[in-house]
Each structure stands twice: as structure tokens, then as C-alpha cells.
Amino acid sequence: MLQNNPELKGKIDQLWQKFWAGGISNPLTAIEQITYLLFMKRLDELDLKRQAEARFTGEKYTSKFEGTWLPPEQRARIPESATPLERLQLEHEAMRLYGVDKRTLRWSEFKRMQAEEMLQHVQGKVFPFLKDLNGAESNFTHHMRNAVFIIPKPALLVEAVKAIDEIFEVMEKDSREKGQAFQDIQGDVYEMLLSEIATAGKNGQFRTPRHVIKLMADLVQPQLGHSIADPACGSGGFLLGAYQYIVTQLAIRAGATNLKPDEDGFVRTSVAAALTQDAKDVLEQTLWGYDIDQTMVRLGLMNLMMHGIDEPHIDYKDTLSKSYTEESQYKIVMANPPFTGSIDKGDINENLTLGTTKTELLFVENIYRLLEKGGTACVVVPQGVLTNTGSAFKKLRQLLVDSCELKAVIAMPSGVFKPYAGVATAILLFTKVWGSKEKVIKPATDHVWFYDMRTDGYSPDDKRTKLEGYGDLQDIVARYHARNAETDSDRRAQCFMVPRAEIVNEQNGYDLSLSRYRENVFKQVTYDKPSDILDRLIQAEVGAVDEADLIKVQSGIVRELLELKGMVR
């Protein structure tokens, strides 16, 4: 997290201030423009790295910056009615007249240009090249079609390029010294920019903390070949978290022995380690994300591409609407859907049956629908979902307990999502057993494992300073995978099991709050009599006063205590 590296935090803060002073004050616009620059920088670095690896291993790799690029508007001038030979001749002539040497589109090349030349080059050639990067038919090109590079001043571009180079240097240094994989750069920038503005939370644009994503990945343990989705993916943090977990497991199975835990105790490695082309192809076909904000879709696409996923599957879709018809498609769903808000009742998918417009409920029901039978979800929800007595809330909890195997409820402290929000949240972990159109013959849940997360390893204030140790994160992972209905029976402990019969009885009514089932222990404290306490105070005071002076005392604490002592008696 940025809070743990003041130098990096300061660099990003300075970058934000440059954009603000340069006339780009809308936070999401600034984030998007900064992300384009980060993407240009990262694309160049990844390409150079892959070229070096290919030379070392002997594998074939074609650089993205090799050859000549013909802008789309020039390709569009070639008539569709042209014969193959005519098309070839026209393309050759267009390349001669309008073709751009791809080497000049590298970050490491254009950053050396003069200010005016750089701005014209980036606006007119580099950015259009990025938009066209994966070809006219790609999902990335489709969503980048309406993207606009709007940095207006040459001086601002020069300063931004210099600042991003400095940010990368700091992050590379941090990565080397701490033995961690290269950090989620865009996510850090996004998190920092949101925390800088007072209105950050009004549109629900909250980035899930990286350590929470890693925790959830360790709980569900996604595997290569699992279809994985996030129906409200934002900048793609959960998809990236699943990807990095899988890559790390592949590296461990391949014999990697030099992997060290990060600052939160999780073991993660870089994209390149033990990732064969076949495995990479499988991963790219099994990660799916959706969001209703076009800007977030673009950010998510670039985020995954910066981490080595060449053609991410992130799309612009409202997964709660009637137009989204997918069902029983995914083995794993990881999500932190919008906590509050309502949607138009007339546009709610007819397969959602809770009879509510509250998004925090609809998303959980929809996640249940998206899971294939035997699929598992790990979802962040506000505490109200666990306790609210409204009919829709209770109906959802009944669905989770009866149609699913509700494996765990992990109560998180209210500071986890600061500085964006202070609401108390919980992680729900459940596996789909009965389909939405099937009759529940036997309720799927036998016991539910509850855990009281008291600290996530960071201070609970807005600064979210890293504390010593891992908090409860690693304890949660270890205890969850070792949970047992017989041994986890002590309701006074930090974690315990509760049988389904107790949860569904009339008194509890499917309440899933940890406090409902915890057995509180009150330690009895015995106090001395007031007269005995006063005796000790008087003796202590008298012992500190000279005997001659004691005779002269007409008032003060000794006399007051003596009088008070007499009154008490």
C-alpha cells in the first residue's frame, strides 16, 4: 500500500497536483489520463523484458514495436470492394505515405523529444496506436474507441512523463528491497487519487485493499482452468488477485523455492515465473469482469494488460439488468459489489427474485445465479446484510444457508475501507449446491464458521498505517482451511462453528451476525471497600509530610480525607 512508502506516496501526490494545476481537476479524468501514460510506460518495459527473456531462452517473440504501423483512418480509406491484389498494393502505398515506425512509439523513445514535438507525437501517433493495439476486432480496441487523450499543455506532459519515470524507479527499488513482485501501479495511483478528494465515495468508486483481495484469493484457492468472474469489477483488482494467486501456485509446483511472504504474509510472485504460453492462454480465457462505468472498464483492461494479460475479457455490462442473461457459468466469483444504492425496478433482471431494488442484496443473489453447481463465491457485504430483519434480507440469507453451503462469515473491523468509508463489513464464503430452479431437497449447510477479524494489520484510522505483523490475515487463512465442527466449538474464542439448526430457529431467524452466537465472558473484578482505600491514601499522605508540619495543617487533602473517612464510616 502507498501508505507504507512515503516517498512513493509523495511522488504520486505531486503528479496529482501537476494535473490539477494543469487544468484537469476531475479525479476520474485525471486517473484515466495518468493510466494511459502508465500504460505506455509499462507496455514499453514489458516488451523490452520479453525480448530479453526470448533471447535468453531461445523462444520466439515478436515485439509490439517492430515494423510499421498504419493508422486506422488510413486503413479505412481502402475500399472494401478492392481485390486482394488491389488491397495489397493500396496498403503498401499507404504504408509508404502514412506508415509510422513503431520504434518511435516507445516510451523510452518519445520521452526524449522536445515538449511541443512530444505532445503532438503522443496525441497523434502514440495514443492512437495504443487504442489500436490488439487489432480492430479486439475487446480492448472496442472499449478504447471513445477514449480521448486530453492533456492540453506540452509542459504538463513533460512533467507527467518525468514524474512517472520517477514513480517507476521508486517502485522498482521498493520491489527489490522487500523481495516482492512489482506492485499494482495503476491500483496504487487510483487509490491515492481517490483518497485525495472529499467526494471520493459518492459514486461508490472504492478500490478493495490489496491485502483483502489476497486474503479472499487464499480462501477460495482458484486453480488454472477455473472460470473466474467479478460482476462489478472496477479496475479489475479481484481478477488480478486470482491471476497472481494462480501464477504463484504454478511457480511453486514448478519448484520455485525463493519466494518470500510480502508485508501482509502472502506469497506472490511475478507474472513471468513458470507461466508457459499454454497456461497463459488458459488464464486469458477464464478471467471475466463486468462494470457499468465505461471509464472503469478501460482502467480494468489496461490494469490486466500491464500485468501480462494481453487480451482481457472485461466488458461494459450491467449484470443486474434484463439484458444480462448469463447463469451457472463460473467456478469462482470474487467480488466487492456496490454497498448502497438502488436501481430502476423496471430494469431488474426477472430471474432475480428477492423483490428489492437494493443493490447489495441483488448482487449477492446474482452471484449465486452466476455460479455453476459446485462453484464457490467469496463476497464482501455490509454488516446489514447479515442482520437486517427485512423480508428481502432474510430471504437472501435463507438462500445462502439452504441452497448453498455457507462455509464462512468473517466479520471485518469498520476501518478496513477507510479513508473511503467506515462501514462495518463481512466476507461471505459459499458454494452453490442447489440451482435457482431446483427444489431444495436437503438444506446444503450443516455448520457455518464465524471469525472475528479484530485487525487487518493496518491502523483503523484514515491514514491506514501498517502495523507490526500481519494482523489476523494469516490466522484466518490457516484456521479456515483447518476448521472443524467438533474442535471449533468454543463460542468464547475468536472463531467458532455454529450448526445450521441454531441459525434457522425461530429466535435467530437466519441471522448471520457473529455477535448473535458469541458467548461473552465477563471477568469478575473485586474492589476494596472505600474506607480501606481512604485509609491507604491517608497513610501515604501522612508519610510524605513532616510531623511538625502536620500539626500546622488546618486544611488541605489530609483533613479532607479524614473528614471524608469519618463521613463514610
C-alpha angles and dihedrals in degrees: 000000000000092000088069094058111051092182092056092043090052093050093052091045089054090050090052090050091051091055091046092051090045092060101263102115102149104101098217091046089051091047091051094049092046089049091055089055092045088050092052090050095045093045090057093047094047091048093051090046093052091048090054092047091049091053090049097046098033092236120143117253128169113208119233086225097054121110132359128318124212114206115240094243089060093048088050090061091066106097116243088222091064117117118241091259092048091048091052092050093046092048090050091051092045090050090052093050104033107013118127123216102239092215089070089059094066118110090230089057105042095042088073093059125105115265100259094042092047094052093049091045095049094043096044103033118007098049095044087049090054091050089052094041100118098034134268095289098050125113090233093055090047093056094040092054094097096036114122130199103220106170096136105192131059091217092055092052092049092049092046093050091050092047093050091050088053092047091053091049091053093047093048090050090048091049093051096046096046097038093234132138116262106287130247094268099182091046091053091050091047092049092047095049093049092050090053096064130068092219095053096120102044094095095038092249096153120152113219109238111258094235091056090052090050091049092053092047090053089051097052095032100206116210135209107277096028113127104235128192144177113194093196100032104161108181091354100259097148093046089050090047092054091045093052092046091053093046090051092051090050090052092049092050089049089059104264107165105168097073115128130195115258125231090286095047097256122131113225133158137196127279095253098057113107092333107140121195090251092053091046091052091051092049093050090054095049105049115087130175136175134190137169094221113083092204091054091049090056092046091050093049093051092043092058093041090053087057095053104271101128100192111024121191102228116139141183104250140134100227092195095056131095090251092066108079105164116129135169092007108125138065094199131028119184118178150150099200124190110293101208139024140069135246133216107287092217093060098049114119108261091226090067105091107181094101095227139109094212109121096208089064099038093052093054092049090047091050088054088053093048093055119093115228106284091022121132132221131198111193137173113225135172115257090249090072088064098047113021111118095211116124095245092050092049092045091054093050090049089052091052094048099040107030094033137042099246099207104176146007111195113189111211126201118257094248097066094096098039136157086034100046139353098207117133112245141184138205117235118201117190142156122216112239105159124041122236091252096043126095112243103239095174124013109251101219122079100166135002121216114220125196128185107214103202096176135009093202096268133091113267094232129091092271092061092203116192112255126208113279131007100291111220096321100103092037089057093052094047096045095043094056090045096043118139131181092223101044096038094061102110106106090194092064127091090255132026145158125251121196119235092240091064093048096051099041119117094257096054098031097197093312108166101189115126092222090061092066103028118110107223118213119209116200112220113232120197118208128197120248114274091242091056091049090051091049090056092047092051093049091049092050095046091049090058096051125078112248092236091051091048091066090055094052107113097164141000136090098320093055092043091051091048091051092045090049090053091049092050092052 
